[in-house]
Amino acid sequence: DNKGNHLLVHEESSINVPAIAAAHVIKRYIAQAADELSFEVGDIVSVIDMPPKELTSWWRGKHGF
């Protein structure tokens, strides 16, 4: 993490999935569910999956690079 602590990672974790895009957050968002991320203005988000809009309006991502 960003405090120098080691992270315990499970094999199914998306931590090592390469990003296909990056986004710069321009509006604060507070997660509404356990599978959502909270964002602050200025955060960088690595997008790891962008399903077609006809399937879902949600993308998968992770904080930082």
C-alpha positions in Angstrom: 0.0 0.0 0.0 1.1 3.6 0.0 2.2 3.5 3.6 4.9 0.8 2.9 2.9 -2.1 4.2 2.9 -5.4 2.3 -0.4 -6.5 0.6 -1.7 -10.1 0.9 -2.8 -11.0 -2.6 -5.1 -13.9 -3.6 -4.6 -15.5 -7.0 -7.9 -14.3 -8.3 -7.0 -10.7 -7.4 -6.9 -8.1 -10.3 -3.8 -6.4 -8.8 -1.5 -7.6 -11.6 -4.0 -7.2 -14.5 -2.6 -4.7 -17.0 -4.5 -1.5 -17.5 -6.1 -0.8 -20.9 -6.7 2.8 -20.1 -6.2 5.4 -17.4 -8.7 8.0 -16.0 -8.1 11.2 -14.1 -10.9 11.8 -11.6 -12.6 15.2 -11.9 -15.6 14.5 -9.5 -15.6 12.9 -6.1 -17.5 9.6 -5.8 -18.3 7.7 -2.6 -18.7 3.9 -3.1 -22.2 2.7 -2.7 -21.4 -1.1 -2.5 -18.5 -3.3 -1.5 -17.5 -3.9 -5.1 -17.2 -0.2 -5.9 -14.2 2.3 -5.5 -14.4 5.7 -3.8 -12.6 8.5 -5.8 -11.3 11.9 -4.8 -10.6 14.7 -7.4 -7.2 14.2 -8.8 -7.0 10.4 -8.3 -5.7 8.3 -11.1 -7.7 5.1 -12.0 -6.3 2.3 -14.1 -9.1 0.8 -16.2 -8.8 -2.9 -16.5 -12.0 -3.8 -18.3 -14.5 -1.8 -20.4 -17.4 -4.1 -21.4 -19.6 -2.9 -24.3 -22.2 -0.3 -23.3 -25.1 -2.6 -24.3 -23.9 -5.1 -21.6 -23.2 -2.7 -18.7 -22.4 0.9 -18.0 -19.8 -0.1 -15.4 -16.0 -0.4 -16.0 -13.6 -2.4 -13.8 -10.6 -0.5 -12.4 -8.1 0.0 -9.7 -6.5 3.0 -8.0 -3.2 4.2 -9.4 -1.1 2.4 -11.9 
